[in-house]
Amino acid sequence: MGVQRVLLDGQRTWTVTGDDHLPAGPVEEYLEFLRVAQQASPNTVRSYATSLARWWEYLTTAGTAWDEVGLPFFVSFVSSLRTGLPAGVAPLPAAAYVSGPSESTVAARVTAVLSFYRYHADAHQVPVADRLYRPGGRAGRYVPGLTHLQRGRQRPGSAVRVRRTAARPVPLLTPAQVEAILDACARQDAGSGQWTGSVRDRLLFAALAETGMRLGELLSTRHCDWHAGRGGTPFIEVIPRQDHPAGVRCKSSRYRRIYISDELERLHSEYVWELCDAGAHLEADLAGYFVLVNLRRGRWLAPMRPETVYDKVASLKRRLGGAVPAGWTPHWFRHTHASALLLSGAREHVVMRRLGHADIQTTLNLYGWVSEDAELRALADWRSFCSGWRGWDGGTGE
């Protein structure tokens, strides 16, 4: 069993293949439902395919038909995810064995399998889903205020409970580390104004740091999406598209506008001039073409792929050494940008819209700890707060 990358209608996607190297029919049908009906991103399809490949492998090893699964068998699958042991193998007491993935990964695997069976229950009346869900859902501690309006239409809850681990603070880059990365890409001579190094690479990481865009969003932008200030504030339009040759695209389907600094706009203009000097405007209509393209590696002017960016990251890590964290990725710029905005006093709903989150709770879950931590640090000097209590009588008037 395995996850296989394939091209469908010119777009990169993933499927699950069996021992015969052919797609697993029921899984492929569900993945096609995700691609077409749900318009799921390639990364989402890949994640679900990976989870379902693990499930299909477990079924094959146990010799169990996919449409005859019961709850005890599914529980054993979840247990194998936690322990990292194959089907039918139980860990010995006090014995060392390979640990499985985190609870958040287990939860993602369980969600994918349950969604797979929910689809087949709706499409083909496969009864497995009824065995894996609790009728009426899991009762919580509190009853929603409008629960009387549901009239028995509660959504069934999973019979298997997976505890998600508490979220940890997201990894961040300091201003000095961001500047070190940018300078390692390209520097401008203060006297002559000439650039040395790769202006394209500096633009790539500077845009990630200043806009908080996801890598796929930035790689999908075109020159016509970058709007010069012309007396106003320059901005970048994030337009959902699905025509990037490498299959990257915006995670969100919502359009948004991100205002940027004059410095970043000038860096983009410098990059465009370099492209024109190299004759790029003779090869493509730059206004409607991708901003970030190959210049020295791969086919000239082909849109950059995420793999190329990560190769550049690896090169920068080797070059900068201990000046930057060993595990930093392009997504760290997004975390850093959002955290800096909140620490500067920006309101949460403004940060949510700039990042393109669909729900403010996502913003608070990821970055709310930043402002909370700053407030808690302010309480370190608690004696100054308590000093005002000495003359307080507690409201008794005594």
N, C-alpha and C positions, 0 to 999 in steps of 0.2 A: 504494500500500500504506500502511496506517496502523493504529494502535492505537485502537480505538473503545471508549469507556465505554458500558456497557449496564446495564439492570436486568433481573435474572432472579429471579423469585419474590420481588420486592421488595428484593433485595440488589444492591448495586452491584458490578460486575465488569468485566472487559475482554475484548475479542476482537480478532482481526486481520481486517481487511477488505481485499478486493482492489480492482482498478481498477473493478470493477462495483459497488463499495460493499456487496457481500455478504460474509458471513463466509467465510474460506478454510476449506473443509470439513475437511481433515486436521488443520489447526491447531486449529480449534474443537473437534474431537473430543478432541484431547489436552488442551486447556484444561479441557474438561468433566470429563475423567478427574481432573485436578488438583483441581477444585472438589469433586467428589462422592466419588471413591474415596480421594483423598489428604487431603481436608479442608484443602487449602492456603488460607492467608490471602489476602485480596484483594490485598495488596501483592505476595505471591509470584506470584499469577496475572498481575498487571500486569507484573512484571519478566520473566517468561517470555514473555508476549505481546510485549513490546517487543523481546526478543531474536529471537523467531521472525518478527516483522514485518521485521526487518532481513534475516533469512535469506530470507524469501519474496520480498522486493524484489530481492535478489541473484539468486535463481532466475529471476524474471521478466525482469530486465534481460539475463541471459545466455541466455534462451530454453531453459532446462533443466527437464525434468520433475522434480518433487520426489522421485519414487520411482525415479529412474534415476541418482542422484548417485554418483560415485566419489570415491576418496580425493584424487586430484589437484585435482578441482574444490573439494572442501572445504578443502584447503590454500590455494587461491587466495582463498577466502572469508575465512579467518583472516588472510591477508596484507592483504586490503582493510580488515579491521577495524583492523589496526595502523596502516595508512597513511592511512586515511580516504578512500581513492580508490574510485570505483565499479568494477563488474566490467569486466574487459578493459582497464583503464588501469594502466600500470606507471609508477612514478616514475622520472624521468630521473636519472642520476648527478649528484650535487651540485646538484640542482634543489630549489627550495623548494616544498613542498606542504603541504597541510593535515594536521596530525598527527592521528592517531586517538586513541581512548580509552586509558586506562591498561591495563596488563596484567591487573589484577584485573577490569576491565570486560570485556576480551576473554575472560578465563576464564569469566565468568558467561555470556556469549553462547554460547561453545562448549558449556558444560554444558547449557544449555537445548536447543540443537539436538541434541546427542547423546541427551539424555533423550527428546526427541520421537521420534527414530528407534528408540530402544530400546522405547518403547511400541508403535510400529507394527510392530516385529519380533515382539513377543510377541502382539499382538492380531490382526495380519493377515499375518504372515510376510513383511513387506516386507524384502527382503534388504540394504537400504542399511547398516543397523547393522553387519553383518558386515564391510563394507568399511572402516568408520571406526574399528574396534577391532582391537587386536593380539590374536591368539589367545594365551590364557594370561596376558595382562596384562604389564605392564612389570616386568622383573626389577629388584629393588632391589639395593642394595649388601649388605644383610644379609638373611638368611633367617629368617623368624619361627620361634620355638621349636616351635610346634604345626603347622607347615606340613605335616608328614607325615600329619596327620589330614584334610587337605582332599581327598586322593585325586583330584587333577586337577580339582577344582571351583573353580579360581581364577577370580575375576571378571575378564573381559577389560578391559584398560586402553585408554585413548584412544590412537590412533595419532598424534595431534597433541599435542605437548607445549607447554603454556603456562606460562611462569614467572610466578608471582605475586610482586609486589614485596614487599620487606620491610615489615612493618607499622610505621607511625609512631606515636609517642605520641598518644593521643587528646587532643582539645582540652578544656581545663578552664577553669572560672571560679574566680576567687579569692573568698574570703569577702566581701571588700569589694564585688566586682562582684555577687555574689548579693544582698547586702543592698541595693545600689543598685536592682536590678531590683524587689525586693519593696517597697521604700519608694516607688518610682515608681508602683506600683499602688495602694497604700493605706498610710496612716499612722494610728497611734493616739495621741491626745493623752494625755500622761502624767498630767495632772491630772484631766481629766473622764472619760477612758477612751473617748471618742467616736472613731469612725473617720471619716476623710475619704478619699475615693477609692473604688475598687472592691475590696471585700473578696473578691468572687468571684475576681478576677484575682490578688490576693495569695495566696489559698488555692491556686489553680491552680499557681503557680510555687513556692510554699513546699512543696507536697506533692511536686512533682517533685524539688526539692532535697533533701528530707528522706527520701524513700522510695526514690529511684532507680527509680521505675516508668517504664515507657515511656509516651509520651503516649496511645497507644491504650488502654492498661490503665487509666490515670487517667480518661479520658473515659468508660470503660465502667462505672466504679464507681457504685453507688447508695448512698443514705443508709443503708440497712440494712447495707451492707458496712463502715461506719465504726462502731466499737464504743468507747464511752466507757470510761474506766478503771474507775470505780466502786470505787476502792480498789486496783485493779491497774493494769497498764500498758495504755493504749489501743492499739488495733491496727486495721489495715485488712485486710479479706479481698480477695484478688485471685481472682475467680471467672471462669473462661473462659465468655464468653457470645458469642452471634453475632446479637443482636437490636438492635444499635444502628442507628438510622435512617441514619446516615452510612456504615455498613459497617465502622466501626472495631471492633477486637476485640483480645483478648489474643493476643500472638504465641505464647505457650506454652499448651499445653492442660492444664498442671498447676496445681492449686490451691496457693496459698501464703498465709501470714499475715505481714504486715509490722508490726512494733511501731513506734509513733510516740511523739513527745513530748507532754506535756500542753499545751504551747504550740500545737502544730498542732491538737490536739483542740479546744482553746478557740476557735481561729480557725474551725474548721468549725462549732462551735456558734453563734458570732456570725453566720456566714453563714446558718445555718438560721433564726435569729431574724429576720434581714432578709427572708428569703423569706416568712416568716409575716406580717410586718408589711405586706408588699406583697400579701398575699392569695393566695400561691401554694398554700397548703394547701387552699384552696377549689377550686382548679382541678385538682389532682392529688394522689394519695396519695404524699406526700413520702417516706415510709419506703421504698417500693419504687421510687422514681423516681430518675432520674439526678441525680448531685450537681451537675455543671457544666452549666448551661443558659443559654439566651439571656435576657438581661434588658433590653437596649436595642436590639439589632440582630437583625433577622429575626423569626420568629414567637416570641412571648413563651413562655418555658419549654420551647422546643424544645431537645433535647440539642445541646450545642456540637459543631461540626464542627472537624476539624483545621485547615481553611482559616481559620476564625475565630481560632484560636489563633495561627497564623502572621501574620495581619494585626495582631494585638496585639503580637507580637514586633517587627514592622516599625515600629509606632508607638513602641514603647519604644526602639528603636535611634535613631530620629530625636530623641526627647526626651532621651536620655542622652548621645548623641554619643560622645566619646572615653572616657567613663567605663566603657564595656563594649566587648568585642571586636566588630568590625563583622560578623563572620560567625556569631555565636552562634545556636544553635537550641535548642528545648526539650530535645533529646537530650543537650546538653552538661551538663545537670543530672545526668543518669544517670552520665555519665563522672566528673563531679566527686564525686558521692556515693560511688561505688565506690572512687575513688582516695583519698578522705579516710578511708574505713573501713580500707583497707590501711595507710595511713600511721599510723593510730592504733593499729595492732597487731592488728586483727581478722584471724582466720585465713581463708585463702582459701576453704575449703569453706563457711564461714558466709556470706561475701560472695556466693558462688555461689548459695546457697539464697535469700538475700534478693533478689538480682537476678532469680531465676527462670531461670538458665542450666541447660541440660540436662546439661552436661558441665563439669567444673572446668577443663578445658583451655581452654575459651572464655574463662573468667575470667582465667586466667593469660596467654593470648595478648593480651588487651585491656589488662589492668591490672597484670600482673606486673612490668612495667618500673618501676612507681612505687616499690615497696619495694626493688627492685634498685637503682634510681637513688639512693634514700636511703642504702643501704649503700655504694654507690660514692662518694657525697659524703662519707660519714664517713671514707673512706680518704684524703681529700684531705690530712689531717694525718698523712701516712704516716711522718713522722720520729718521732712519738711511738710508733708501732708498732715501728719499727726499733730504737729505743733499747734495747729489752729484749733485743736479739740480741747485744749487745756481750759479755756474759759467757757466752754459749752456746757450747759447744765442739762442737756438731754431733753430740753423742752419742758422741764418741770417748773422752771422759774425759781428754783432754790439756789 
